[in-house]
Amino acid sequence: MLPSIVPNMSHNMSQNKEMGDMALLFTPFTFRNIYLRNRVVMPPMATAIEGPGGSVSDDGMPSNGTIAHYARRAENGVGMVIVEHTYVDKSGKAHKGQLGIDSDDAVPRFEELAAAIKSGGAFAVIQLSHAGAATSVEVTGSIPLGPSEVPVPGRNVIPRDMTREDIAKTVNDFALAARRAKNAGFQGVEVHAAHGYLLNQFLSPLTNKRTDEYGGSLSNRARFLLEVVEHVQESVGEDFPIFVRLGSVDGIEGGIVPEDAAFVAAMLEDAGVALIDVSGAFAGSRPKDAPPGYYVPAAAVVKNHVNIPVLVAGGITDPYFAEQILQEKKTDLVGIGRALLRDPEWVIKAEKLLGV
């Protein structure tokens, strides 16, 4: 079996030494009231899909295997762990086995998860999400919600367009879920506005055909997301950091492009968001046949428009490449996703390769 980290053979020994002398990847990083021991982030990845299972009993609670999964990667040197997408209401549950923090009864179990991550030395964040039209009656028991009666690209389900009352309820669901996450001991929350889920559906002109204050211009299409951020901040307090995973590429003509994401990111910064996590929109978390670092160009565009830190993930497996994009100031933090799923000791091995 090949090792999970294969050195880039274009690097000679002198280059390796040079990397080691200035390896940003393994320098501490501080922003707001946050201290990270390095710049390696484990981004949110659904363990119900990738393993070891998420909520095995399908009640939203993290399984023992899921807690151990996160704990092991924290113990092996990751700077920050962002727990996989966790629904804020059952109407927004994306798939069977997904984690959910839609009830106060869930707090004790999530407290175990947060404690396991922090005991390993990593900063503990959880991603909050609502699938919107990217779910089904079979999963939620109700007709999926969306900005308009337009199916998500690649799906056939026509959602029910949300009323203002639906929007207000969902904003409150995010705020309540964030408070539960804080009570469980998480040190921050990430609002999911990427990968074709509800907040992404509102941002994209492909699915948002509304004619009220939540549709039309990009500023209007971002209104729902900004209201979520505002109410989450009120719920958890000014000192509790909020991140946003922002969809930057729809990959479909007429959809979101990185410049749109940069515009929204600047609005989010003004709203008090602490970090922008750049990812795909309807292009998803892993575009087909895309090269390594497929969202790095979009992250660089966003970074040029904000002063808060930027995180990017997407096909980044080579430590040298991770270091390079940091040195080139295309991002501030690097998400190592499926490489960490394959090898919990990625960080340890990367440190050795870079000569740290």
C-alpha positions as CSV (number, residue, x, y, z in Angstrom):
1,M,0.0,0.0,0.0
2,L,1.3,3.4,-0.9
3,P,1.7,5.9,1.9
4,S,-1.0,8.5,2.1
5,I,1.4,11.4,1.6
6,V,3.7,11.1,-1.3
7,P,6.4,13.7,-1.6
8,N,6.3,15.8,-4.8
9,M,9.4,14.5,-6.6
10,S,10.0,17.9,-8.2
11,H,11.3,19.1,-4.8
12,N,15.0,18.5,-4.2
13,M,16.6,18.4,-0.8
14,S,17.6,22.0,-0.8
15,Q,14.0,23.0,-1.5
16,N,12.8,20.7,1.3
17,K,15.2,22.5,3.7
18,E,14.0,25.9,2.5
19,M,10.4,24.8,3.1
20,G,11.3,23.6,6.6
21,D,12.9,26.9,7.5
22,M,9.7,28.9,6.7
23,A,6.9,26.4,6.9
24,L,3.9,28.5,7.5
25,L,1.7,25.4,7.6
26,F,3.0,24.6,11.1
27,T,3.2,28.1,12.6
28,P,0.6,29.1,15.1
29,F,-2.2,31.4,13.8
30,T,-4.3,33.8,15.9
31,F,-7.3,35.9,15.0
32,R,-10.0,37.4,17.1
33,N,-9.8,35.5,20.4
34,I,-8.8,32.3,18.6
35,Y,-5.4,30.6,18.9
36,L,-4.6,27.7,16.5
37,R,-1.5,25.7,17.0
38,N,-1.0,25.4,13.2
39,R,-2.8,26.2,10.0
40,V,-4.1,22.8,9.2
41,V,-7.9,22.5,9.4
42,M,-10.0,19.4,9.2
43,P,-13.0,20.7,7.2
44,P,-16.5,19.4,7.6
45,M,-17.1,16.0,5.9
46,A,-20.2,13.9,6.4
47,T,-19.1,10.7,8.2
48,A,-22.5,9.1,7.5
49,I,-21.3,9.2,3.8
50,E,-17.6,8.8,4.2
51,G,-17.6,6.8,7.4
52,P,-17.5,6.0,10.3
53,G,-21.2,6.7,10.5
54,G,-22.3,10.1,11.8
55,S,-25.5,9.4,13.7
56,V,-25.7,5.6,13.4
57,S,-29.1,5.4,15.1
58,D,-30.3,8.3,12.9
59,D,-31.4,10.4,15.8
60,G,-28.9,13.2,15.1
61,M,-26.6,12.1,18.0
62,P,-22.9,11.5,17.2
63,S,-22.0,7.8,17.6
64,N,-19.1,6.6,19.6
65,G,-17.3,5.9,16.4
66,T,-17.8,9.4,15.2
67,I,-16.5,10.9,18.4
68,A,-13.5,8.7,18.2
69,H,-13.0,9.6,14.6
70,Y,-12.7,13.3,15.4
71,A,-10.7,12.8,18.6
72,R,-8.0,10.8,16.8
73,R,-7.4,13.5,14.2
74,A,-7.3,16.2,16.9
75,E,-4.8,14.1,18.9
76,N,-2.6,13.8,15.8
77,G,-2.0,17.5,15.4
78,V,-4.8,19.2,13.4
79,G,-5.1,22.9,14.4
80,M,-8.8,23.2,14.1
81,V,-11.6,20.6,13.6
82,I,-14.9,21.7,11.9
83,V,-17.5,19.0,12.6
84,E,-19.6,17.9,9.7
85,H,-22.8,19.5,8.6
86,T,-25.4,19.3,11.4
87,Y,-29.0,20.1,10.8
88,V,-30.7,22.9,12.7
89,D,-34.2,21.5,12.0
90,K,-35.5,18.2,10.7
91,S,-37.0,20.0,7.7
92,G,-33.3,20.7,6.7
93,K,-32.0,17.2,7.2
94,A,-30.0,16.3,4.1
95,H,-29.7,12.5,4.4
96,K,-30.0,9.5,6.7
97,G,-27.5,9.4,9.5
98,Q,-26.8,13.1,9.4
99,L,-25.9,14.8,12.7
100,G,-28.6,17.1,14.1
101,I,-28.5,19.7,16.9
102,D,-32.2,20.7,16.7
103,S,-33.1,19.8,20.3
104,D,-31.7,20.7,23.8
105,D,-31.7,16.9,24.4
106,A,-28.8,16.6,22.0
107,V,-26.5,18.9,23.9
108,P,-25.0,16.3,26.3
109,R,-23.9,14.1,23.5
110,F,-22.4,16.9,21.5
111,E,-20.7,18.0,24.7
112,E,-18.8,14.7,24.6
113,L,-17.8,15.4,21.0
114,A,-16.6,18.9,21.6
115,A,-14.6,17.7,24.7
116,A,-12.9,15.0,22.7
117,I,-11.7,17.4,20.1
118,K,-10.5,20.0,22.6
119,S,-8.7,17.4,24.7
120,G,-6.7,16.5,21.6
121,G,-5.5,20.1,21.4
122,A,-7.6,21.3,18.4
123,F,-10.0,24.2,18.2
124,A,-13.5,22.8,18.1
125,V,-16.1,24.2,15.6
126,I,-19.3,22.7,14.3
127,Q,-21.0,23.4,11.0
128,L,-24.7,24.2,11.1
129,S,-26.8,23.6,8.0
130,H,-30.2,23.4,6.4
131,A,-30.5,21.4,3.2
132,G,-33.5,23.3,1.8
133,A,-34.4,21.8,-1.6
134,A,-31.5,19.4,-1.5
135,T,-33.4,16.8,0.5
136,S,-36.5,14.8,0.0
137,V,-39.8,13.8,1.6
138,E,-38.3,10.4,2.3
139,V,-35.7,12.0,4.5
140,T,-37.6,14.8,6.2
141,G,-41.3,13.7,6.0
142,S,-42.3,17.0,4.5
143,I,-42.0,18.8,1.1
144,P,-38.5,20.4,0.9
145,L,-38.2,24.1,1.3
146,G,-36.5,26.5,-1.1
147,P,-36.3,30.1,-2.2
148,S,-38.5,29.4,-5.3
149,E,-40.3,26.5,-6.9
150,V,-37.1,25.6,-8.8
151,P,-35.3,22.3,-8.3
152,V,-31.7,22.2,-7.3
153,P,-29.5,21.5,-10.4
154,G,-29.2,17.7,-10.8
155,R,-32.4,17.0,-8.8
156,N,-36.0,16.6,-9.7
157,V,-37.6,17.6,-6.5
158,I,-39.6,20.9,-6.8
159,P,-39.5,22.6,-3.4
160,R,-42.2,24.7,-1.7
161,D,-41.1,28.4,-1.9
162,M,-40.5,29.7,1.6
163,T,-42.8,32.4,3.1
164,R,-41.4,35.2,5.2
165,E,-42.6,33.2,8.2
166,D,-40.6,30.1,7.0
167,I,-37.5,32.3,6.7
168,A,-38.0,33.8,10.1
169,K,-38.4,30.4,11.7
170,T,-35.3,29.0,9.9
171,V,-33.3,32.1,11.1
172,N,-34.4,31.3,14.6
173,D,-33.5,27.6,14.1
174,F,-29.9,28.5,13.3
175,A,-29.7,30.8,16.3
176,L,-31.1,28.1,18.7
177,A,-28.7,25.5,17.2
178,A,-25.7,27.9,17.6
179,R,-26.6,28.4,21.3
180,R,-26.8,24.7,21.8
181,A,-23.4,24.3,20.2
182,K,-22.0,26.9,22.5
183,N,-23.6,25.2,25.5
184,A,-22.0,21.9,24.4
185,G,-18.6,23.5,24.6
186,F,-17.8,24.2,20.9
187,Q,-15.6,27.2,20.5
188,G,-17.2,28.5,17.3
189,V,-19.9,27.7,14.7
190,E,-19.8,27.6,10.9
191,V,-22.9,28.6,8.9
192,H,-23.2,26.4,5.8
193,A,-23.9,28.5,2.7
194,A,-22.3,26.2,0.2
195,H,-22.7,22.9,-1.7
196,G,-26.2,23.7,-2.9
197,Y,-27.9,23.8,0.5
198,L,-30.6,26.2,1.5
199,L,-28.5,29.4,2.1
200,N,-26.6,28.7,-1.1
201,Q,-29.9,28.2,-2.9
202,F,-30.9,31.7,-1.9
203,L,-27.6,33.2,-3.0
204,S,-27.6,31.6,-6.5
205,P,-29.7,33.2,-9.3
206,L,-30.1,29.7,-10.6
207,T,-32.6,28.8,-7.8
208,N,-33.6,32.1,-6.4
209,K,-36.3,33.6,-8.6
210,R,-38.0,35.6,-5.9
211,T,-39.3,39.1,-6.5
212,D,-39.4,40.2,-2.8
213,E,-36.6,41.5,-0.6
214,Y,-34.9,38.1,-0.6
215,G,-34.5,37.9,-4.4
216,G,-33.2,39.9,-7.3
217,S,-29.9,41.7,-6.6
218,L,-27.0,39.8,-5.0
219,S,-27.4,42.0,-1.9
220,N,-31.1,40.9,-1.7
221,R,-30.2,37.2,-2.3
222,A,-27.7,37.5,0.6
223,R,-30.2,38.9,3.0
224,F,-31.3,35.5,4.4
225,L,-27.7,34.6,5.1
226,L,-27.0,37.9,6.7
227,E,-30.1,37.6,8.9
228,V,-28.9,34.1,10.0
229,V,-25.5,35.5,10.9
230,E,-27.0,38.5,12.8
231,H,-29.4,36.3,14.9
232,V,-26.7,33.7,15.5
233,Q,-24.4,36.4,16.9
234,E,-27.2,37.7,19.1
235,S,-27.8,34.2,20.4
236,V,-24.2,33.3,21.2
237,G,-22.7,36.7,22.1
238,E,-20.3,39.0,20.4
239,D,-17.2,37.2,21.6
240,F,-18.2,33.8,20.1
241,P,-16.8,33.4,16.6
242,I,-19.0,32.7,13.6
243,F,-17.5,31.3,10.3
244,V,-19.4,31.0,7.0
245,R,-18.7,28.3,4.4
246,L,-19.4,30.2,1.3
247,G,-20.2,28.7,-2.1
248,S,-18.0,30.5,-4.7
249,V,-18.5,28.5,-7.9
250,D,-21.8,27.1,-9.3
251,G,-20.0,25.7,-12.3
252,I,-23.2,26.4,-14.4
253,E,-23.7,29.3,-16.8
254,G,-25.5,32.1,-15.1
255,G,-24.6,30.9,-11.6
256,I,-22.3,32.1,-8.8
257,V,-18.7,33.0,-9.7
258,P,-15.8,33.9,-7.3
259,E,-16.4,37.7,-7.7
260,D,-20.0,37.2,-6.4
261,A,-18.6,35.3,-3.4
262,A,-16.1,38.0,-2.7
263,F,-18.9,40.6,-2.7
264,V,-20.9,38.5,-0.2
265,A,-17.8,37.9,1.9
266,A,-17.2,41.6,2.3
267,M,-20.8,41.9,3.5
268,L,-20.3,39.1,5.9
269,E,-17.1,40.7,7.3
270,D,-19.1,43.9,7.9
271,A,-21.6,41.7,9.8
272,G,-19.0,40.5,12.2
273,V,-18.1,37.1,10.6
274,A,-14.7,35.9,11.8
275,L,-13.6,33.7,8.9
276,I,-14.7,32.8,5.4
277,D,-14.4,29.2,4.4
278,V,-14.3,29.2,0.6
279,S,-15.8,26.2,-1.1
280,G,-18.1,25.2,-4.0
281,A,-21.7,26.3,-4.6
282,F,-23.6,24.0,-6.9
283,A,-20.2,22.7,-8.1
284,G,-20.2,20.9,-4.7
285,S,-17.3,19.9,-2.5
286,R,-15.6,17.8,-5.1
287,P,-16.0,18.8,-8.8
288,K,-15.6,16.0,-11.2
289,D,-12.1,15.7,-12.8
290,A,-10.9,18.9,-11.1
291,P,-7.2,19.4,-10.3
292,P,-5.9,19.6,-6.8
293,G,-6.7,22.8,-4.9
294,Y,-9.7,23.4,-7.2
295,Y,-11.1,26.2,-5.0
296,V,-7.8,27.9,-4.3
297,P,-8.3,30.4,-7.2
298,A,-11.6,31.4,-5.8
299,A,-10.2,31.7,-2.3
300,A,-7.5,34.1,-3.7
301,V,-10.3,36.3,-5.2
302,V,-12.2,36.3,-1.9
303,K,-9.0,37.0,0.1
304,N,-8.4,40.2,-2.0
305,H,-11.7,41.6,-0.8
306,V,-11.7,40.9,2.9
307,N,-9.4,41.5,5.9
308,I,-10.6,38.5,7.9
309,P,-8.9,35.1,7.5
310,V,-9.8,32.8,4.6
311,L,-9.8,29.0,4.7
312,V,-9.8,26.8,1.6
313,A,-10.1,23.1,1.1
314,G,-10.6,20.9,-2.0
315,G,-8.3,18.2,-3.2
316,I,-5.3,19.4,-1.2
317,T,-3.2,16.4,-0.2
318,D,0.4,17.4,-0.8
319,P,2.1,19.3,2.1
320,Y,4.3,21.2,-0.3
321,F,1.3,22.5,-2.2
322,A,-0.4,23.5,1.1
323,E,2.7,25.4,2.0
324,Q,2.9,27.0,-1.4
325,I,-0.6,28.5,-1.3
326,L,0.1,29.9,2.1
327,Q,3.4,31.4,1.0
328,E,1.6,32.9,-2.0
329,K,-1.0,34.5,0.3
330,K,-3.9,32.8,-1.5
331,T,-5.3,31.6,1.8
332,D,-4.6,31.9,5.5
333,L,-5.6,28.3,6.5
334,V,-5.6,25.1,4.6
335,G,-8.3,22.5,4.8
336,I,-7.1,18.9,4.5
337,G,-10.2,16.8,4.0
338,R,-10.2,13.3,2.4
339,A,-6.4,13.0,2.9
340,L,-7.2,13.1,6.7
341,L,-10.0,10.6,6.3
342,R,-7.5,8.2,4.7
343,D,-4.7,8.9,7.2
344,P,-5.3,10.4,10.6
345,E,-1.6,11.0,10.9
346,W,-1.4,13.3,7.9
347,V,-0.2,16.2,10.0
348,I,2.6,14.2,11.7
349,K,3.9,12.9,8.4
350,A,3.6,16.3,6.7
351,E,5.7,17.9,9.5
352,K,8.4,15.4,8.8
353,L,8.3,16.0,5.0
354,L,8.6,19.8,5.5
355,G,11.4,19.4,7.9
356,V,9.6,20.9,10.9
